[in-house]
């Protein structure tokens, strides 16, 4: 009986360690992705907590998932869309910190301010796009997923992804 308890303790430690590692690796990126949909940082953090709970519950089946990154992004997108569909969140909050601007220490304060302003403007412009353009722009440019990966993740034709990227870029140029 003691041997069985030892195995379950080791399993639990491995599971907890795995969860901590994926939280460290994906936490910030998933929160930004959820924020892209929800435009509310607190709601995005709540969605990401739900995502990690889902991951924790599916730990035993994790080896059956072909692309973990696509899987966890898909869960985040679905949960974000669920929140948008719910009646409790029918408001739109715009927060200019969608993507934290990082600057090197060698840059002058003027350049840092200019870059920050440009990043905030770009973030606001991306947030102003309709969801179909916003999601492909975010996944392609910020999450660096290929068009094929986005197509599989969103279950949308590759040509549709390309069209949405082109139209999204055109809208951003305006």
Secondary structure, 3 states (H helix, E strand, C coil): CHHHHHHHHHHHHHHHHHHHHHHHHHHHHHHHHHHHHHCCHHHHHHHHHHHHHHHHHCHHHHHHCCCHHHHHHHHHHHHHHHHHHCCCCCCCCCCCCCCCCCCCCCCCHHHHHHHHHHHHHHHHHHHHCCHHHHHHHHHHHHCCCCHHHHHHHHCCCHHHHHHHHHHHHHHHHC
